[in-house]
Amino acid sequence: MSEDNEDNEENEDNIVRSTEKGGRLKSFVTSPFGLCVTALFCCMLWGSAFSGVKVGYKALSMDSSDWAGQMVFAGIRFFIAGLMAIAAGSISRRKLLLPTKSSIPKIGIISFFQTIAQYFFYYIGLAHTTGVKAAVIVAANVFAAILISALLFKMEKLTLRKITGCVIGFGGIILINIGGLGGQSFNLLGDGFIFLCTIASGFSSAFMKKLSGGEDPVMLSGYQFMFGGAVMWLFGAVCGGKIGGFTLFSAGMLIYLAFVSAAAYSLWAVLLKFNPVSKVAVYGLMNPVCGVIISAIVLDEGGAFGLKGVCALAMVCIGIYIVNRNGSNERKNS
C-alpha cells in the first residue's frame, strides 16, 4: 500500500511540475472558454479522421469490408499514436514517462475499453451496417458516458438539464443523417456491434475520469494506445489481415491519423481529469458534424453540409450550451 502511495505522490509531483504547480492547466481547462476551445479542437481532429481514414484506405487499395486488414491498420495507427503521446509527454516533462506499478492495471482497464473493445466492435460492426446508421449509433456514446458515470460510478448527478441537452444535440446528429436511415432493419452483427462500441466508449470515459486521479493523463493515454494497438495489430494479423503497398503519401496519412489519436485523446483525457464527464462528453456530438464539414471540403462532397447541416450544427451547439450552463456548483462537486 505504501508503494502505491509513493507512486501516486511521484505522479502528482510530475503533473504539478509540468503545469507550474498544476494551477494554470486546471484553471484553463475548467473555464468555459478553455473547455470549449480544447474540446472543439479535439473534435476537429477526430472529424478529420473520417476523411483521413477513407483517403488512407484508398491509397492502400484496402477493401471497405476487409475488417481484419482495417484492424491491422488501426493497430499500427494506435501503436504509433502511443509512441507519439509518450514522446511528447516526455519532452514536456523533461524525463521519460514510464508507468508505475500502480498505473499498469489502470492502463490495462482503459486500453481494453477505449481501444481494444471499442474498435473491435466498431470495425466488425461497420462492415455489416451503413456508415450513416453507424454515425448515429456512435453519437449515442455521449448518453452512455453520462449514464455510466452518473448511475454506475456515482461521479455526478443525472439531471433533467443534462438529459435535455443531450437529446437536443443527438437530434441534430439524426437530422444530418436522416436521409440514410431508412430501408434497413436492425441487425446484431452490424448495428448491435456498433452499439456495443458506444458502450465501450462510455466506459472508457468513465474509467479515465475515475482512474486518472494521481496519474498523468498523457502517460495513461500513451501506454493504453500502445498496448491496445499491439493487441489489435496481432489480432487482425491472426485473422488474416494485412496491408501493403505503402507509399510516401499513404505512410504520411497513417502518421497523421496516429497524430490525431495521440493529440485528441490525450487532451480529452486532461479534460476528463478536471471536469465532470457530462460537460466533456456532450462535446462528442460535434465529432460527426466536424466530420461532415471536413469531408465536404477534403472529399469534395459539396452537398453534404447544406441547410440541414447548419440546422444540425445549431442543435448540437444548443445541446452543448444547455449541458454546460450554470455548471459551477457541479464542477465544485466533481
C-alpha positions in Angstrom: 0.0 0.0 0.0 2.9 2.3 0.8 4.5 1.7 -2.6 1.2 2.6 -4.3 1.0 5.8 -2.3 4.6 6.7 -3.2 3.9 6.0 -6.9 0.8 8.3 -6.8 2.7 11.0 -5.0 5.5 10.9 -7.6 3.0 11.1 -10.4 1.2 14.0 -8.8 4.6 15.8 -8.4 5.3 15.2 -12.1 2.0 16.7 -13.1 2.5 19.6 -10.7 5.9 20.4 -12.1 4.8 20.1 -15.7 1.9 22.5 -15.3 3.5 25.1 -13.0 2.1 23.6 -9.8 -1.0 22.5 -11.6 -2.8 25.8 -11.4 -2.6 27.1 -14.9 -3.6 24.0 -16.7 -6.5 23.2 -14.4 -7.7 26.8 -14.4 -7.7 26.8 -18.2 -9.4 23.5 -19.0 -12.1 24.0 -16.3 -13.0 27.5 -17.6 -15.9 27.6 -20.0 -13.7 29.1 -22.7 -10.8 26.6 -22.2 -13.1 23.6 -22.0 -14.9 24.7 -25.2 -11.7 25.5 -27.2 -9.9 22.3 -26.2 -12.9 20.1 -26.8 -13.7 21.6 -30.2 -10.0 21.2 -31.2 -10.3 17.5 -30.3 -13.5 17.2 -32.3 -11.9 18.9 -35.3 -9.0 16.4 -35.2 -11.4 13.4 -34.8 -13.6 14.9 -37.5 -10.7 15.0 -39.9 -10.1 11.3 -39.2 -13.3 10.3 -41.0 -12.0 11.6 -44.4 -8.4 10.7 -43.5 -9.3 7.0 -43.0 -11.1 7.0 -46.3 -8.2 8.5 -48.1 -5.8 6.1 -46.4 -7.8 3.0 -47.3 -8.0 4.2 -50.9 -4.3 4.9 -51.0 -3.6 1.3 -49.8 -6.3 -0.2 -52.0 -8.0 -1.6 -49.0 -11.5 -3.0 -49.4 -14.1 -1.5 -47.1 -15.3 -5.0 -46.0 -11.8 -6.1 -45.0 -12.3 -5.6 -41.3 -9.2 -7.7 -40.4 -7.0 -5.6 -42.6 -8.6 -2.5 -41.1 -7.8 -3.8 -37.6 -4.2 -4.2 -38.6 -4.2 -0.7 -40.0 -5.8 0.6 -36.8 -3.4 -1.3 -34.6 -0.4 0.2 -36.3 -2.0 3.6 -36.1 -2.8 3.4 -32.4 0.6 1.9 -31.5 2.3 4.9 -33.3 -0.1 7.2 -31.5 1.0 5.8 -28.2 4.6 6.4 -29.1 3.8 10.0 -30.1 2.0 10.7 -26.9 4.7 9.3 -24.7 7.4 11.1 -26.7 5.6 14.5 -26.4 4.8 14.0 -22.8 8.4 13.0 -22.0 9.8 16.1 -23.8 7.4 18.4 -22.0 8.3 16.8 -18.6 12.0 16.6 -19.5 12.0 13.0 -18.4 10.9 9.7 -19.9 7.3 8.9 -19.0 7.2 5.4 -17.5 4.2 3.6 -16.0 4.4 2.8 -12.3 3.4 -0.4 -10.6 0.1 1.1 -9.6 -0.7 2.6 -13.0 -0.2 -0.6 -15.1 -3.7 -2.1 -14.1 -5.2 1.3 -14.9 -3.6 1.3 -18.3 -4.9 -2.2 -19.0 -8.5 -1.3 -18.0 -8.6 1.9 -20.0 -7.0 0.3 -23.0 -9.5 -2.6 -23.0 -12.5 -0.2 -23.2 -11.0 2.7 -25.2 -9.0 0.9 -27.8 -9.5 -2.9 -27.9 -13.2 -3.4 -27.3 -14.4 -0.1 -28.8 -12.6 -0.6 -32.1 -13.1 -4.4 -32.3 -16.9 -3.9 -32.2 -16.6 -0.8 -34.5 -14.7 -2.4 -37.4 -16.7 -5.6 -37.4 -20.0 -3.7 -37.0 -19.1 -1.2 -39.7 -18.6 -4.0 -42.2 -22.2 -5.1 -41.6 -24.1 -1.8 -41.5 -24.3 1.5 -43.3 -22.0 4.4 -42.4 -25.0 6.6 -41.8 -26.5 4.3 -39.2 -23.1 3.8 -37.6 -22.6 7.5 -37.3 -26.0 8.0 -35.5 -25.4 5.0 -33.1 -21.9 6.0 -32.3 -23.1 9.5 -31.4 -25.1 7.8 -28.6 -21.8 7.3 -26.7 -22.5 10.7 -25.2 -25.5 9.2 -23.4 -23.5 6.1 -22.5 -20.7 8.1 -20.9 -23.1 10.3 -18.9 -25.3 7.4 -17.7 -22.4 5.2 -16.8 -20.6 8.0 -14.8 -23.8 9.0 -13.1 -25.6 5.7 -12.4 -22.8 3.2 -12.1 -19.8 5.2 -10.8 -21.9 7.8 -9.0 -19.4 10.5 -10.1 -22.0 13.1 -10.8 -25.8 13.7 -10.7 -28.0 12.9 -13.6 -30.2 16.0 -14.1 -33.0 16.9 -16.4 -30.9 19.7 -17.9 -28.2 17.2 -18.9 -30.7 14.8 -20.5 -32.4 17.6 -22.3 -29.2 19.0 -23.7 -28.1 15.6 -24.9 -31.4 14.8 -26.5 -31.4 18.1 -28.4 -27.8 17.6 -29.5 -28.5 14.0 -30.5 -31.5 15.2 -32.5 -29.0 17.2 -34.6 -27.0 14.1 -35.4 -30.2 12.3 -36.5 -31.1 15.3 -38.6 -27.8 15.4 -40.5 -28.1 11.7 -41.2 -31.8 11.4 -41.7 -31.6 10.7 -45.4 -29.8 7.4 -45.0 -31.6 6.0 -42.0 -34.5 4.3 -43.8 -34.9 1.0 -45.5 -32.8 -1.3 -43.4 -33.8 -3.2 -40.2 -31.7 -3.7 -37.1 -29.0 -6.5 -37.3 -27.0 -7.8 -34.4 -23.6 -8.2 -36.1 -23.8 -4.7 -37.6 -26.0 -2.3 -35.6 -25.6 -4.4 -32.4 -21.8 -4.3 -32.5 -21.8 -0.6 -33.2 -24.0 -0.2 -30.1 -21.5 -2.2 -28.1 -18.8 0.1 -29.4 -20.7 3.1 -27.9 -21.0 1.2 -24.5 -17.2 0.6 -24.5 -16.6 4.2 -25.3 -18.8 5.3 -22.4 -17.0 3.1 -20.0 -13.6 4.4 -21.3 -14.6 8.0 -20.5 -15.8 7.0 -17.0 -12.7 4.9 -16.2 -10.4 7.7 -17.5 -12.2 10.1 -15.1 -12.1 7.6 -12.2 -8.6 6.3 -12.6 -6.7 9.5 -13.6 -6.5 10.8 -10.1 -2.9 10.8 -9.0 -1.8 9.9 -12.6 -0.6 11.8 -15.6 -3.4 11.5 -18.2 -0.9 11.8 -21.1 1.0 8.8 -19.7 -2.2 6.8 -19.4 -3.2 7.7 -22.9 0.1 6.9 -24.4 0.6 3.5 -22.9 -3.1 2.4 -23.3 -2.7 3.2 -27.0 0.5 1.3 -27.3 -1.0 -1.8 -25.5 -4.3 -1.6 -27.3 -2.7 -1.0 -30.7 -0.4 -4.0 -30.3 -3.3 -6.3 -29.3 -5.4 -5.1 -32.3 -2.4 -5.4 -34.7 -1.8 -9.0 -33.5 -5.5 -10.0 -33.6 -6.0 -8.6 -37.1 -2.9 -10.4 -38.4 -4.0 -13.7 -36.9 -7.4 -13.3 -38.6 -5.7 -12.9 -41.9 -5.5 -9.1 -42.1 -2.5 -7.5 -43.8 -1.7 -4.2 -45.5 1.0 -3.4 -48.0 1.9 -1.2 -50.9 2.9 1.7 -48.7 3.9 4.9 -50.5 5.2 8.2 -49.1 1.6 9.5 -49.2 -0.1 6.6 -47.6 2.6 6.4 -44.9 2.2 10.1 -44.3 -1.6 9.6 -43.9 -1.0 6.9 -41.4 1.3 9.1 -39.4 -1.3 11.9 -39.5 -4.0 9.6 -38.2 -1.7 8.5 -35.4 -1.2 12.1 -34.5 -4.9 12.7 -34.5 -5.4 9.9 -31.9 -2.4 10.9 -29.8 -3.2 14.6 -29.6 -7.0 14.4 -29.4 -7.4 11.6 -26.8 -4.5 13.0 -24.6 -6.2 16.4 -24.5 -9.6 14.7 -24.0 -8.1 12.8 -21.1 -6.9 16.0 -19.5 -10.4 17.5 -19.8 -12.0 14.4 -18.2 -9.5 14.5 -15.3 -10.5 18.1 -14.3 -14.2 18.3 -15.4 -17.4 16.3 -14.9 -17.8 13.6 -17.6 -21.1 15.1 -18.8 -19.6 18.5 -19.6 -16.9 16.9 -21.7 -18.8 14.0 -23.2 -21.5 16.3 -24.7 -18.9 17.9 -27.0 -18.5 14.5 -28.6 -21.7 15.3 -30.5 -19.5 17.7 -32.6 -17.4 14.8 -33.9 -19.8 13.7 -36.7 -20.7 17.3 -37.5 -17.0 18.2 -37.9 -16.6 15.0 -39.9 -19.3 16.1 -42.4 -17.9 19.6 -42.7 -14.3 18.4 -43.3 -15.4 15.6 -45.6 -17.3 18.1 -47.7 -14.0 20.0 -48.1 -11.4 17.3 -48.4 -13.5 14.7 -50.3 -15.4 17.3 -52.3 -18.7 16.2 -51.0 -20.2 19.6 -51.7 -23.8 18.8 -50.9 -23.0 17.2 -47.6 -23.5 20.3 -45.5 -26.4 22.4 -46.7 -29.3 23.9 -44.7 -29.9 20.6 -43.0 -26.3 20.5 -41.8 -26.4 24.1 -40.5 -29.6 23.3 -38.5 -27.9 20.1 -37.2 -24.9 22.1 -36.1 -27.2 24.6 -34.3 -29.0 21.9 -32.4 -25.7 20.3 -31.3 -24.4 23.7 -30.1 -27.7 24.3 -28.2 -27.4 20.9 -26.6 -23.8 21.6 -25.5 -24.8 25.0 -24.1 -27.7 23.5 -22.1 -25.5 20.8 -20.5 -22.7 23.3 -19.6 -24.6 26.3 -18.5 -24.8 27.1 -14.8 -22.4 24.4 -14.0 -20.2 26.0 -11.4 -21.8 24.1 -8.5 -21.5 20.8 -10.3 -17.8 21.4 -11.1 -17.2 22.0 -7.4 -18.8 18.7 -6.6 -17.0 16.7 -9.3 
